[in-house]
Amino acid sequence: MMVGFIAVFAAIVYKVNDSSRRAAVGLSTASPVEARIALPPGYRVTATALDGDRALLTLAAPDGSASLLLVDLASGAALGRYTLEPGQ
């Protein structure tokens, strides 16, 4: 019975600490973020990389060229666009 009590107490402490940690880093437990990311017509996403609240999308153009799109995940706003060109 004592082990069960300790397990319940540990679960409560874990939940309280997890909630306060999420609030400290700005994560909301209420609802997920919904945002639209506008891609140029004909482009498709071939790879992604996450860094905190940003995502780097690798895009393939209809002509076969590639570009990078840096996006703010909270708003869906483009922070930067980078065209990849062959080296000389």
PDB file with SEQRES, HELIX, SHEET and CRYST1 records, atoms N, CA, C and O in Angstrom:
SEQRES   1 A   88  MET MET VAL GLY PHE ILE ALA VAL PHE ALA ALA ILE VAL          
SEQRES   2 A   88  TYR LYS VAL ASN ASP SER SER ARG ARG ALA ALA VAL GLY          
SEQRES   3 A   88  LEU SER THR ALA SER PRO VAL GLU ALA ARG ILE ALA LEU          
SEQRES   4 A   88  PRO PRO GLY TYR ARG VAL THR ALA THR ALA LEU ASP GLY          
SEQRES   5 A   88  ASP ARG ALA LEU LEU THR LEU ALA ALA PRO ASP GLY SER          
SEQRES   6 A   88  ALA SER LEU LEU LEU VAL ASP LEU ALA SER GLY ALA ALA          
SEQRES   7 A   88  LEU GLY ARG TYR THR LEU GLU PRO GLY GLN                      
HELIX    1 AA1 MET A    2  ALA A   24  1                                  23    
SHEET    1 AA1 4 ARG A  44  ASP A  51  0                                        
SHEET    2 AA1 4 ARG A  54  ALA A  60 -1                                        
SHEET    3 AA1 4 ALA A  66  ASP A  72 -1                                        
SHEET    4 AA1 4 ALA A  78  LEU A  84 -1                                        
CRYST1    1.000    1.000    1.000  90.00  90.00  90.00 P 1           1          
ATOM      1  N   MET A   1       0.833  -1.186   0.000  1.00  0.00           N  
ATOM      2  CA  MET A   1       0.000   0.000   0.000  1.00  0.00           C  
ATOM      3  C   MET A   1       0.880   1.253   0.000  1.00  0.00           C  
ATOM      4  O   MET A   1       0.558   2.258  -0.634  1.00  0.00           O  
ATOM      5  N   MET A   2       1.970   1.170   0.708  1.00  0.00           N  
ATOM      6  CA  MET A   2       2.882   2.308   0.759  1.00  0.00           C  
ATOM      7  C   MET A   2       3.494   2.582  -0.625  1.00  0.00           C  
ATOM      8  O   MET A   2       3.655   3.739  -1.012  1.00  0.00           O  
ATOM      9  N   VAL A   3       3.829   1.530  -1.362  1.00  0.00           N  
ATOM     10  CA  VAL A   3       4.392   1.693  -2.708  1.00  0.00           C  
ATOM     11  C   VAL A   3       3.366   2.354  -3.626  1.00  0.00           C  
ATOM     12  O   VAL A   3       3.724   3.214  -4.430  1.00  0.00           O  
ATOM     13  N   GLY A   4       2.119   1.970  -3.520  1.00  0.00           N  
ATOM     14  CA  GLY A   4       1.060   2.572  -4.317  1.00  0.00           C  
ATOM     15  C   GLY A   4       0.905   4.055  -4.004  1.00  0.00           C  
ATOM     16  O   GLY A   4       0.738   4.872  -4.910  1.00  0.00           O  
ATOM     17  N   PHE A   5       0.960   4.400  -2.724  1.00  0.00           N  
ATOM     18  CA  PHE A   5       0.862   5.799  -2.316  1.00  0.00           C  
ATOM     19  C   PHE A   5       2.015   6.609  -2.899  1.00  0.00           C  
ATOM     20  O   PHE A   5       1.809   7.720  -3.387  1.00  0.00           O  
ATOM     21  N   ILE A   6       3.223   6.059  -2.850  1.00  0.00           N  
ATOM     22  CA  ILE A   6       4.391   6.751  -3.395  1.00  0.00           C  
ATOM     23  C   ILE A   6       4.247   6.936  -4.908  1.00  0.00           C  
ATOM     24  O   ILE A   6       4.604   7.987  -5.441  1.00  0.00           O  
ATOM     25  N   ALA A   7       3.730   5.927  -5.594  1.00  0.00           N  
ATOM     26  CA  ALA A   7       3.549   6.021  -7.043  1.00  0.00           C  
ATOM     27  C   ALA A   7       2.544   7.103  -7.399  1.00  0.00           C  
ATOM     28  O   ALA A   7       2.772   7.870  -8.334  1.00  0.00           O  
ATOM     29  N   VAL A   8       1.446   7.179  -6.678  1.00  0.00           N  
ATOM     30  CA  VAL A   8       0.433   8.217  -6.936  1.00  0.00           C  
ATOM     31  C   VAL A   8       1.011   9.594  -6.658  1.00  0.00           C  
ATOM     32  O   VAL A   8       0.807  10.518  -7.445  1.00  0.00           O  
ATOM     33  N   PHE A   9       1.720   9.745  -5.567  1.00  0.00           N  
ATOM     34  CA  PHE A   9       2.342  11.022  -5.221  1.00  0.00           C  
ATOM     35  C   PHE A   9       3.364  11.430  -6.288  1.00  0.00           C  
ATOM     36  O   PHE A   9       3.417  12.596  -6.679  1.00  0.00           O  
ATOM     37  N   ALA A  10       4.163  10.489  -6.753  1.00  0.00           N  
ATOM     38  CA  ALA A  10       5.158  10.781  -7.792  1.00  0.00           C  
ATOM     39  C   ALA A  10       4.481  11.221  -9.086  1.00  0.00           C  
ATOM     40  O   ALA A  10       4.970  12.125  -9.763  1.00  0.00           O  
ATOM     41  N   ALA A  11       3.361  10.591  -9.435  1.00  0.00           N  
ATOM     42  CA  ALA A  11       2.628  10.978 -10.651  1.00  0.00           C  
ATOM     43  C   ALA A  11       2.089  12.399 -10.531  1.00  0.00           C  
ATOM     44  O   ALA A  11       2.131  13.158 -11.500  1.00  0.00           O  
ATOM     45  N   ILE A  12       1.590  12.764  -9.374  1.00  0.00           N  
ATOM     46  CA  ILE A  12       1.076  14.121  -9.151  1.00  0.00           C  
ATOM     47  C   ILE A  12       2.204  15.147  -9.266  1.00  0.00           C  
ATOM     48  O   ILE A  12       2.037  16.183  -9.910  1.00  0.00           O  
ATOM     49  N   VAL A  13       3.332  14.867  -8.656  1.00  0.00           N  
ATOM     50  CA  VAL A  13       4.481  15.778  -8.725  1.00  0.00           C  
ATOM     51  C   VAL A  13       4.952  15.914 -10.170  1.00  0.00           C  
ATOM     52  O   VAL A  13       5.277  17.016 -10.613  1.00  0.00           O  
ATOM     53  N   TYR A  14       4.992  14.806 -10.907  1.00  0.00           N  
ATOM     54  CA  TYR A  14       5.400  14.842 -12.309  1.00  0.00           C  
ATOM     55  C   TYR A  14       4.470  15.731 -13.133  1.00  0.00           C  
ATOM     56  O   TYR A  14       4.938  16.556 -13.917  1.00  0.00           O  
ATOM     57  N   LYS A  15       3.169  15.570 -12.963  1.00  0.00           N  
ATOM     58  CA  LYS A  15       2.195  16.369 -13.724  1.00  0.00           C  
ATOM     59  C   LYS A  15       2.327  17.857 -13.402  1.00  0.00           C  
ATOM     60  O   LYS A  15       2.275  18.691 -14.306  1.00  0.00           O  
ATOM     61  N   VAL A  16       2.493  18.188 -12.154  1.00  0.00           N  
ATOM     62  CA  VAL A  16       2.628  19.591 -11.752  1.00  0.00           C  
ATOM     63  C   VAL A  16       3.901  20.182 -12.353  1.00  0.00           C  
ATOM     64  O   VAL A  16       3.872  21.293 -12.882  1.00  0.00           O  
ATOM     65  N   ASN A  17       5.007  19.461 -12.281  1.00  0.00           N  
ATOM     66  CA  ASN A  17       6.265  19.956 -12.844  1.00  0.00           C  
ATOM     67  C   ASN A  17       6.195  20.068 -14.352  1.00  0.00           C  
ATOM     68  O   ASN A  17       6.729  21.023 -14.916  1.00  0.00           O  
ATOM     69  N   ASP A  18       5.551  19.120 -15.026  1.00  0.00           N  
ATOM     70  CA  ASP A  18       5.429  19.158 -16.476  1.00  0.00           C  
ATOM     71  C   ASP A  18       4.599  20.358 -16.912  1.00  0.00           C  
ATOM     72  O   ASP A  18       4.952  21.031 -17.881  1.00  0.00           O  
ATOM     73  N   SER A  19       3.503  20.636 -16.215  1.00  0.00           N  
ATOM     74  CA  SER A  19       2.655  21.785 -16.551  1.00  0.00           C  
ATOM     75  C   SER A  19       3.399  23.093 -16.353  1.00  0.00           C  
ATOM     76  O   SER A  19       3.297  23.993 -17.187  1.00  0.00           O  
ATOM     77  N   SER A  20       4.148  23.214 -15.260  1.00  0.00           N  
ATOM     78  CA  SER A  20       4.883  24.448 -15.014  1.00  0.00           C  
ATOM     79  C   SER A  20       6.030  24.608 -16.005  1.00  0.00           C  
ATOM     80  O   SER A  20       6.356  25.732 -16.386  1.00  0.00           O  
ATOM     81  N   ARG A  21       6.650  23.505 -16.432  1.00  0.00           N  
ATOM     82  CA  ARG A  21       7.721  23.573 -17.426  1.00  0.00           C  
ATOM     83  C   ARG A  21       7.151  24.033 -18.763  1.00  0.00           C  
ATOM     84  O   ARG A  21       7.757  24.865 -19.438  1.00  0.00           O  
ATOM     85  N   ARG A  22       5.999  23.503 -19.153  1.00  0.00           N  
ATOM     86  CA  ARG A  22       5.363  23.905 -20.418  1.00  0.00           C  
ATOM     87  C   ARG A  22       5.013  25.394 -20.377  1.00  0.00           C  
ATOM     88  O   ARG A  22       5.199  26.097 -21.370  1.00  0.00           O  
ATOM     89  N   ALA A  23       4.515  25.873 -19.254  1.00  0.00           N  
ATOM     90  CA  ALA A  23       4.162  27.289 -19.139  1.00  0.00           C  
ATOM     91  C   ALA A  23       5.421  28.154 -19.204  1.00  0.00           C  
ATOM     92  O   ALA A  23       5.390  29.243 -19.777  1.00  0.00           O  
ATOM     93  N   ALA A  24       6.528  27.683 -18.624  1.00  0.00           N  
ATOM     94  CA  ALA A  24       7.769  28.454 -18.617  1.00  0.00           C  
ATOM     95  C   ALA A  24       8.347  28.616 -20.014  1.00  0.00           C  
ATOM     96  O   ALA A  24       8.927  29.658 -20.317  1.00  0.00           O  
ATOM     97  N   VAL A  25       8.204  27.618 -20.864  1.00  0.00           N  
ATOM     98  CA  VAL A  25       8.750  27.717 -22.226  1.00  0.00           C  
ATOM     99  C   VAL A  25       7.704  28.178 -23.226  1.00  0.00           C  
ATOM    100  O   VAL A  25       7.980  28.245 -24.424  1.00  0.00           O  
ATOM    101  N   GLY A  26       6.503  28.496 -22.750  1.00  0.00           N  
ATOM    102  CA  GLY A  26       5.478  29.050 -23.619  1.00  0.00           C  
ATOM    103  C   GLY A  26       4.643  28.027 -24.359  1.00  0.00           C  
ATOM    104  O   GLY A  26       3.959  28.377 -25.320  1.00  0.00           O  
ATOM    105  N   LEU A  27       4.677  26.774 -23.941  1.00  0.00           N  
ATOM    106  CA  LEU A  27       3.853  25.762 -24.586  1.00  0.00           C  
ATOM    107  C   LEU A  27       2.474  25.749 -23.951  1.00  0.00           C  
ATOM    108  O   LEU A  27       2.344  25.766 -22.727  1.00  0.00           O  
ATOM    109  N   SER A  28       1.477  25.719 -24.763  1.00  0.00           N  
ATOM    110  CA  SER A  28       0.109  25.696 -24.274  1.00  0.00           C  
ATOM    111  C   SER A  28      -0.412  24.272 -24.279  1.00  0.00           C  
ATOM    112  O   SER A  28      -0.188  23.525 -25.231  1.00  0.00           O  
ATOM    113  N   THR A  29      -1.101  23.899 -23.224  1.00  0.00           N  
ATOM    114  CA  THR A  29      -1.722  22.583 -23.187  1.00  0.00           C  
ATOM    115  C   THR A  29      -3.188  22.672 -23.589  1.00  0.00           C  
ATOM    116  O   THR A  29      -3.877  21.653 -23.646  1.00  0.00           O  
ATOM    117  N   ALA A  30      -3.674  23.887 -23.869  1.00  0.00           N  
ATOM    118  CA  ALA A  30      -5.090  24.083 -24.156  1.00  0.00           C  
ATOM    119  C   ALA A  30      -5.474  23.606 -25.555  1.00  0.00           C  
ATOM    120  O   ALA A  30      -6.371  22.775 -25.698  1.00  0.00           O  
ATOM    121  N   SER A  31      -4.815  24.116 -26.573  1.00  0.00           N  
ATOM    122  CA  SER A  31      -5.189  23.731 -27.928  1.00  0.00           C  
ATOM    123  C   SER A  31      -3.969  23.780 -28.840  1.00  0.00           C  
ATOM    124  O   SER A  31      -3.046  24.558 -28.596  1.00  0.00           O  
ATOM    125  N   PRO A  32      -3.954  22.967 -29.878  1.00  0.00           N  
ATOM    126  CA  PRO A  32      -2.820  22.978 -30.805  1.00  0.00           C  
ATOM    127  C   PRO A  32      -2.848  24.211 -31.700  1.00  0.00           C  
ATOM    128  O   PRO A  32      -3.894  24.832 -31.891  1.00  0.00           O  
ATOM    129  N   VAL A  33      -1.709  24.548 -32.233  1.00  0.00           N  
ATOM    130  CA  VAL A  33      -1.592  25.673 -33.154  1.00  0.00           C  
ATOM    131  C   VAL A  33      -2.050  25.224 -34.532  1.00  0.00           C  
ATOM    132  O   VAL A  33      -1.716  24.128 -34.982  1.00  0.00           O  
ATOM    133  N   GLU A  34      -2.808  26.070 -35.191  1.00  0.00           N  
ATOM    134  CA  GLU A  34      -3.203  25.816 -36.570  1.00  0.00           C  
ATOM    135  C   GLU A  34      -2.779  27.015 -37.397  1.00  0.00           C  
ATOM    136  O   GLU A  34      -3.210  28.139 -37.141  1.00  0.00           O  
ATOM    137  N   ALA A  35      -1.934  26.773 -38.388  1.00  0.00           N  
ATOM    138  CA  ALA A  35      -1.471  27.843 -39.262  1.00  0.00           C  
ATOM    139  C   ALA A  35      -1.319  27.287 -40.676  1.00  0.00           C  
ATOM    140  O   ALA A  35      -1.079  26.094 -40.864  1.00  0.00           O  
ATOM    141  N   ARG A  36      -1.459  28.150 -41.647  1.00  0.00           N  
ATOM    142  CA  ARG A  36      -1.278  27.763 -43.055  1.00  0.00           C  
ATOM    143  C   ARG A  36       0.064  28.292 -43.533  1.00  0.00           C  
ATOM    144  O   ARG A  36       0.445  29.424 -43.235  1.00  0.00           O  
ATOM    145  N   ILE A  37       0.769  27.460 -44.274  1.00  0.00           N  
ATOM    146  CA  ILE A  37       2.050  27.850 -44.851  1.00  0.00           C  
ATOM    147  C   ILE A  37       1.859  27.883 -46.364  1.00  0.00           C  
ATOM    148  O   ILE A  37       1.575  26.862 -46.990  1.00  0.00           O  
ATOM    149  N   ALA A  38       2.017  29.060 -46.932  1.00  0.00           N  
ATOM    150  CA  ALA A  38       1.796  29.226 -48.368  1.00  0.00           C  
ATOM    151  C   ALA A  38       3.037  28.803 -49.148  1.00  0.00           C  
ATOM    152  O   ALA A  38       4.129  29.330 -48.932  1.00  0.00           O  
ATOM    153  N   LEU A  39       2.858  27.853 -50.050  1.00  0.00           N  
ATOM    154  CA  LEU A  39       3.928  27.430 -50.953  1.00  0.00           C  
ATOM    155  C   LEU A  39       3.648  28.003 -52.342  1.00  0.00           C  
ATOM    156  O   LEU A  39       2.492  28.150 -52.739  1.00  0.00           O  
ATOM    157  N   PRO A  40       4.707  28.324 -53.070  1.00  0.00           N  
ATOM    158  CA  PRO A  40       4.491  28.784 -54.443  1.00  0.00           C  
ATOM    159  C   PRO A  40       3.798  27.687 -55.261  1.00  0.00           C  
ATOM    160  O   PRO A  40       3.991  26.502 -54.989  1.00  0.00           O  
ATOM    161  N   PRO A  41       3.005  28.066 -56.245  1.00  0.00           N  
ATOM    162  CA  PRO A  41       2.298  27.064 -57.056  1.00  0.00           C  
ATOM    163  C   PRO A  41       3.263  26.070 -57.711  1.00  0.00           C  
ATOM    164  O   PRO A  41       4.276  26.469 -58.285  1.00  0.00           O  
ATOM    165  N   GLY A  42       2.947  24.790 -57.622  1.00  0.00           N  
ATOM    166  CA  GLY A  42       3.751  23.748 -58.245  1.00  0.00           C  
ATOM    167  C   GLY A  42       4.890  23.239 -57.391  1.00  0.00           C  
ATOM    168  O   GLY A  42       5.479  22.210 -57.723  1.00  0.00           O  
ATOM    169  N   TYR A  43       5.228  23.915 -56.304  1.00  0.00           N  
ATOM    170  CA  TYR A  43       6.314  23.480 -55.427  1.00  0.00           C  
ATOM    171  C   TYR A  43       5.813  22.373 -54.504  1.00  0.00           C  
ATOM    172  O   TYR A  43       4.628  22.305 -54.179  1.00  0.00           O  
ATOM    173  N   ARG A  44       6.738  21.507 -54.089  1.00  0.00           N  
ATOM    174  CA  ARG A  44       6.383  20.467 -53.114  1.00  0.00           C  
ATOM    175  C   ARG A  44       7.486  20.357 -52.075  1.00  0.00           C  
ATOM    176  O   ARG A  44       8.651  20.639 -52.359  1.00  0.00           O  
ATOM    177  N   VAL A  45       7.113  19.946 -50.869  1.00  0.00           N  
ATOM    178  CA  VAL A  45       8.055  19.800 -49.763  1.00  0.00           C  
ATOM    179  C   VAL A  45       8.744  18.447 -49.899  1.00  0.00           C  
ATOM    180  O   VAL A  45       8.083  17.414 -50.002  1.00  0.00           O  
ATOM    181  N   THR A  46      10.085  18.461 -49.899  1.00  0.00           N  
ATOM    182  CA  THR A  46      10.834  17.210 -50.004  1.00  0.00           C  
ATOM    183  C   THR A  46      11.530  16.830 -48.701  1.00  0.00           C  
ATOM    184  O   THR A  46      11.892  15.669 -48.510  1.00  0.00           O  
ATOM    185  N   ALA A  47      11.723  17.806 -47.796  1.00  0.00           N  
ATOM    186  CA  ALA A  47      12.362  17.519 -46.505  1.00  0.00           C  
ATOM    187  C   ALA A  47      12.015  18.631 -45.527  1.00  0.00           C  
ATOM    188  O   ALA A  47      11.668  19.745 -45.921  1.00  0.00           O  
ATOM    189  N   THR A  48      12.116  18.303 -44.239  1.00  0.00           N  
ATOM    190  CA  THR A  48      11.874  19.295 -43.190  1.00  0.00           C  
ATOM    191  C   THR A  48      12.913  19.146 -42.093  1.00  0.00           C  
ATOM    192  O   THR A  48      13.488  18.073 -41.909  1.00  0.00           O  
ATOM    193  N   ALA A  49      13.148  20.228 -41.369  1.00  0.00           N  
ATOM    194  CA  ALA A  49      14.005  20.217 -40.191  1.00  0.00           C  
ATOM    195  C   ALA A  49      13.402  21.190 -39.185  1.00  0.00           C  
ATOM    196  O   ALA A  49      12.993  22.292 -39.550  1.00  0.00           O  
ATOM    197  N   LEU A  50      13.348  20.785 -37.921  1.00  0.00           N  
ATOM    198  CA  LEU A  50      12.769  21.629 -36.866  1.00  0.00           C  
ATOM    199  C   LEU A  50      13.856  22.194 -35.977  1.00  0.00           C  
ATOM    200  O   LEU A  50      14.855  21.531 -35.701  1.00  0.00           O  
ATOM    201  N   ASP A  51      13.651  23.441 -35.523  1.00  0.00           N  
ATOM    202  CA  ASP A  51      14.536  24.087 -34.570  1.00  0.00           C  
ATOM    203  C   ASP A  51      13.689  24.964 -33.666  1.00  0.00           C  
ATOM    204  O   ASP A  51      13.427  26.125 -33.982  1.00  0.00           O  
ATOM    205  N   GLY A  52      13.263  24.410 -32.548  1.00  0.00           N  
ATOM    206  CA  GLY A  52      12.417  25.162 -31.625  1.00  0.00           C  
ATOM    207  C   GLY A  52      11.081  25.489 -32.247  1.00  0.00           C  
ATOM    208  O   GLY A  52      10.299  24.594 -32.567  1.00  0.00           O  
ATOM    209  N   ASP A  53      10.814  26.786 -32.423  1.00  0.00           N  
ATOM    210  CA  ASP A  53       9.537  27.220 -32.996  1.00  0.00           C  
ATOM    211  C   ASP A  53       9.653  27.568 -34.473  1.00  0.00           C  
ATOM    212  O   ASP A  53       8.806  28.276 -35.016  1.00  0.00           O  
ATOM    213  N   ARG A  54      10.709  27.067 -35.125  1.00  0.00           N  
ATOM    214  CA  ARG A  54      10.903  27.310 -36.549  1.00  0.00           C  
ATOM    215  C   ARG A  54      11.068  25.986 -37.292  1.00  0.00           C  
ATOM    216  O   ARG A  54      11.495  24.982 -36.721  1.00  0.00           O  
ATOM    217  N   ALA A  55      10.723  26.009 -38.568  1.00  0.00           N  
ATOM    218  CA  ALA A  55      10.910  24.841 -39.430  1.00  0.00           C  
ATOM    219  C   ALA A  55      11.597  25.299 -40.707  1.00  0.00           C  
ATOM    220  O   ALA A  55      11.324  26.381 -41.228  1.00  0.00           O  
ATOM    221  N   LEU A  56      12.492  24.455 -41.199  1.00  0.00           N  
ATOM    222  CA  LEU A  56      13.143  24.708 -42.477  1.00  0.00           C  
ATOM    223  C   LEU A  56      12.607  23.673 -43.451  1.00  0.00           C  
ATOM    224  O   LEU A  56      12.810  22.473 -43.265  1.00  0.00           O  
ATOM    225  N   LEU A  57      11.924  24.136 -44.488  1.00  0.00           N  
ATOM    226  CA  LEU A  57      11.334  23.256 -45.488  1.00  0.00           C  
ATOM    227  C   LEU A  57      12.200  23.275 -46.734  1.00  0.00           C  
ATOM    228  O   LEU A  57      12.552  24.346 -47.229  1.00  0.00           O  
ATOM    229  N   THR A  58      12.541  22.119 -47.240  1.00  0.00           N  
ATOM    230  CA  THR A  58      13.234  22.014 -48.523  1.00  0.00           C  
ATOM    231  C   THR A  58      12.168  21.808 -49.580  1.00  0.00           C  
ATOM    232  O   THR A  58      11.371  20.873 -49.500  1.00  0.00           O  
ATOM    233  N   LEU A  59      12.156  22.691 -50.577  1.00  0.00           N  
ATOM    234  CA  LEU A  59      11.117  22.674 -51.598  1.00  0.00           C  
ATOM    235  C   LEU A  59      11.708  22.295 -52.952  1.00  0.00           C  
ATOM    236  O   LEU A  59      12.824  22.691 -53.289  1.00  0.00           O  
ATOM    237  N   ALA A  60      10.949  21.528 -53.715  1.00  0.00           N  
ATOM    238  CA  ALA A  60      11.323  21.199 -55.088  1.00  0.00           C  
ATOM    239  C   ALA A  60      10.392  21.973 -56.014  1.00  0.00           C  
ATOM    240  O   ALA A  60       9.170  21.915 -55.879  1.00  0.00           O  
ATOM    241  N   ALA A  61      10.987  22.693 -56.950  1.00  0.00           N  
ATOM    242  CA  ALA A  61      10.217  23.473 -57.920  1.00  0.00           C  
ATOM    243  C   ALA A  61       9.835  22.591 -59.100  1.00  0.00           C  
ATOM    244  O   ALA A  61      10.447  21.546 -59.320  1.00  0.00           O  
ATOM    245  N   PRO A  62       8.830  23.005 -59.857  1.00  0.00           N  
ATOM    246  CA  PRO A  62       8.434  22.223 -61.031  1.00  0.00           C  
ATOM    247  C   PRO A  62       9.559  22.037 -62.050  1.00  0.00           C  
ATOM    248  O   PRO A  62       9.580  21.041 -62.773  1.00  0.00           O  
ATOM    249  N   ASP A  63      10.505  23.000 -62.113  1.00  0.00           N  
ATOM    250  CA  ASP A  63      11.612  22.889 -63.069  1.00  0.00           C  
ATOM    251  C   ASP A  63      12.772  22.044 -62.548  1.00  0.00           C  
ATOM    252  O   ASP A  63      13.776  21.886 -63.243  1.00  0.00           O  
ATOM    253  N   GLY A  64      12.649  21.490 -61.319  1.00  0.00           N  
ATOM    254  CA  GLY A  64      13.689  20.633 -60.758  1.00  0.00           C  
ATOM    255  C   GLY A  64      14.649  21.336 -59.820  1.00  0.00           C  
ATOM    256  O   GLY A  64      15.434  20.671 -59.143  1.00  0.00           O  
ATOM    257  N   SER A  65      14.613  22.664 -59.758  1.00  0.00           N  
ATOM    258  CA  SER A  65      15.485  23.388 -58.837  1.00  0.00           C  
ATOM    259  C   SER A  65      14.961  23.232 -57.406  1.00  0.00           C  
ATOM    260  O   SER A  65      13.827  22.808 -57.187  1.00  0.00           O  
ATOM    261  N   ALA A  66      15.812  23.583 -56.444  1.00  0.00           N  
ATOM    262  CA  ALA A  66      15.445  23.446 -55.034  1.00  0.00           C  
ATOM    263  C   ALA A  66      15.592  24.785 -54.323  1.00  0.00           C  
ATOM    264  O   ALA A  66      16.390  25.632 -54.725  1.00  0.00           O  
ATOM    265  N   SER A  67      14.816  24.962 -53.270  1.00  0.00           N  
ATOM    266  CA  SER A  67      14.922  26.150 -52.437  1.00  0.00           C  
ATOM    267  C   SER A  67      14.573  25.774 -51.003  1.00  0.00           C  
ATOM    268  O   SER A  67      14.010  24.713 -50.736  1.00  0.00           O  
ATOM    269  N   LEU A  68      14.924  26.674 -50.089  1.00  0.00           N  
ATOM    270  CA  LEU A  68      14.647  26.484 -48.670  1.00  0.00           C  
ATOM    271  C   LEU A  68      13.674  27.568 -48.212  1.00  0.00           C  
ATOM    272  O   LEU A  68      13.764  28.718 -48.640  1.00  0.00           O  
ATOM    273  N   LEU A  69      12.754  27.190 -47.347  1.00  0.00           N  
ATOM    274  CA  LEU A  69      11.784  28.125 -46.791  1.00  0.00           C  
ATOM    275  C   LEU A  69      11.838  27.999 -45.271  1.00  0.00           C  
ATOM    276  O   LEU A  69      11.554  26.934 -44.722  1.00  0.00           O  
ATOM    277  N   LEU A  70      12.205  29.091 -44.588  1.00  0.00           N  
ATOM    278  CA  LEU A  70      12.249  29.130 -43.130  1.00  0.00           C  
ATOM    279  C   LEU A  70      10.920  29.684 -42.636  1.00  0.00           C  
ATOM    280  O   LEU A  70      10.509  30.773 -43.038  1.00  0.00           O  
ATOM    281  N   VAL A  71      10.237  28.925 -41.750  1.00  0.00           N  
ATOM    282  CA  VAL A  71       8.870  29.253 -41.349  1.00  0.00           C  
ATOM    283  C   VAL A  71       8.770  29.343 -39.832  1.00  0.00           C  
ATOM    284  O   VAL A  71       9.349  28.531 -39.111  1.00  0.00           O  
ATOM    285  N   ASP A  72       8.026  30.344 -39.355  1.00  0.00           N  
ATOM    286  CA  ASP A  72       7.664  30.445 -37.942  1.00  0.00           C  
ATOM    287  C   ASP A  72       6.460  29.532 -37.720  1.00  0.00           C  
ATOM    288  O   ASP A  72       5.408  29.737 -38.325  1.00  0.00           O  
ATOM    289  N   LEU A  73       6.606  28.531 -36.862  1.00  0.00           N  
ATOM    290  CA  LEU A  73       5.541  27.544 -36.683  1.00  0.00           C  
ATOM    291  C   LEU A  73       4.312  28.096 -35.977  1.00  0.00           C  
ATOM    292  O   LEU A  73       3.208  27.593 -36.188  1.00  0.00           O  
ATOM    293  N   ALA A  74       4.475  29.110 -35.151  1.00  0.00           N  
ATOM    294  CA  ALA A  74       3.324  29.666 -34.434  1.00  0.00           C  
ATOM    295  C   ALA A  74       2.364  30.397 -35.364  1.00  0.00           C  
ATOM    296  O   ALA A  74       1.147  30.316 -35.196  1.00  0.00           O  
ATOM    297  N   SER A  75       2.915  31.112 -36.349  1.00  0.00           N  
ATOM    298  CA  SER A  75       2.065  31.919 -37.225  1.00  0.00           C  
ATOM    299  C   SER A  75       1.980  31.387 -38.650  1.00  0.00           C  
ATOM    300  O   SER A  75       1.048  31.720 -39.382  1.00  0.00           O  
ATOM    301  N   GLY A  76       2.941  30.564 -39.048  1.00  0.00           N  
ATOM    302  CA  GLY A  76       2.988  30.085 -40.428  1.00  0.00           C  
ATOM    303  C   GLY A  76       3.662  31.079 -41.362  1.00  0.00           C  
ATOM    304  O   GLY A  76       3.721  30.852 -42.571  1.00  0.00           O  
ATOM    305  N   ALA A  77       4.172  32.178 -40.813  1.00  0.00           N  
ATOM    306  CA  ALA A  77       4.802  33.217 -41.629  1.00  0.00           C  
ATOM    307  C   ALA A  77       6.176  32.775 -42.108  1.00  0.00           C  
ATOM    308  O   ALA A  77       6.928  32.132 -41.376  1.00  0.00           O  
ATOM    309  N   ALA A  78       6.491  33.129 -43.349  1.00  0.00           N  
ATOM    310  CA  ALA A  78       7.813  32.847 -43.910  1.00  0.00           C  
ATOM    311  C   ALA A  78       8.817  33.841 -43.327  1.00  0.00           C  
ATOM    312  O   ALA A  78       8.620  35.052 -43.423  1.00  0.00           O  
ATOM    313  N   LEU A  79       9.885  33.335 -42.727  1.00  0.00           N  
ATOM    314  CA  LEU A  79      10.930  34.180 -42.170  1.00  0.00           C  
ATOM    315  C   LEU A  79      12.056  34.405 -43.169  1.00  0.00           C  
ATOM    316  O   LEU A  79      12.802  35.379 -43.064  1.00  0.00           O  
ATOM    317  N   GLY A  80      12.179  33.504 -44.135  1.00  0.00           N  
ATOM    318  CA  GLY A  80      13.218  33.642 -45.146  1.00  0.00           C  
ATOM    319  C   GLY A  80      13.033  32.627 -46.257  1.00  0.00           C  
ATOM    320  O   GLY A  80      12.526  31.527 -46.037  1.00  0.00           O  
ATOM    321  N   ARG A  81      13.451  33.012 -47.456  1.00  0.00           N  
ATOM    322  CA  ARG A  81      13.425  32.110 -48.615  1.00  0.00           C  
ATOM    323  C   ARG A  81      14.831  32.102 -49.202  1.00  0.00           C  
ATOM    324  O   ARG A  81      15.444  33.154 -49.377  1.00  0.00           O  
ATOM    325  N   TYR A  82      15.333  30.921 -49.503  1.00  0.00           N  
ATOM    326  CA  TYR A  82      16.685  30.768 -50.001  1.00  0.00           C  
ATOM    327  C   TYR A  82      16.655  29.894 -51.253  1.00  0.00           C  
ATOM    328  O   TYR A  82      16.137  28.778 -51.227  1.00  0.00           O  
ATOM    329  N   THR A  83      17.209  30.405 -52.343  1.00  0.00           N  
ATOM    330  CA  THR A  83      17.284  29.642 -53.583  1.00  0.00           C  
ATOM    331  C   THR A  83      18.614  28.917 -53.620  1.00  0.00           C  
ATOM    332  O   THR A  83      19.662  29.521 -53.394  1.00  0.00           O  
ATOM    333  N   LEU A  84      18.576  27.623 -53.904  1.00  0.00           N  
ATOM    334  CA  LEU A  84      19.800  26.834 -54.009  1.00  0.00           C  
ATOM    335  C   LEU A  84      20.242  26.822 -55.460  1.00  0.00           C  
ATOM    336  O   LEU A  84      19.484  26.425 -56.345  1.00  0.00           O  
ATOM    337  N   GLU A  85      21.479  27.262 -55.701  1.00  0.00           N  
ATOM    338  CA  GLU A  85      22.030  27.316 -57.050  1.00  0.00           C  
ATOM    339  C   GLU A  85      23.297  26.488 -57.099  1.00  0.00           C  
ATOM    340  O   GLU A  85      24.017  26.393 -56.105  1.00  0.00           O  
ATOM    341  N   PRO A  86      23.579  25.880 -58.260  1.00  0.00           N  
ATOM    342  CA  PRO A  86      24.805  25.097 -58.379  1.00  0.00           C  
ATOM    343  C   PRO A  86      26.028  25.987 -58.222  1.00  0.00           C  
ATOM    344  O   PRO A  86      26.034  27.139 -58.657  1.00  0.00           O  
ATOM    345  N   GLY A  87      27.073  25.436 -57.588  1.00  0.00           N  
ATOM    346  CA  GLY A  87      28.322  26.185 -57.398  1.00  0.00           C  
ATOM    347  C   GLY A  87      29.062  26.391 -58.698  1.00  0.00           C  
ATOM    348  O   GLY A  87      28.847  25.659 -59.664  1.00  0.00           O  
ATOM    349  N   GLN A  88      29.923  27.372 -58.728  1.00  0.00           N  
ATOM    350  CA  GLN A  88      30.674  27.681 -59.955  1.00  0.00           C  
ATOM    351  C   GLN A  88      32.102  27.253 -59.843  1.00  0.00           C  
ATOM    352  O   GLN A  88      32.877  27.436 -60.782  1.00  0.00           O  
TER     353      GLN A  88                                                      
END                                                                             
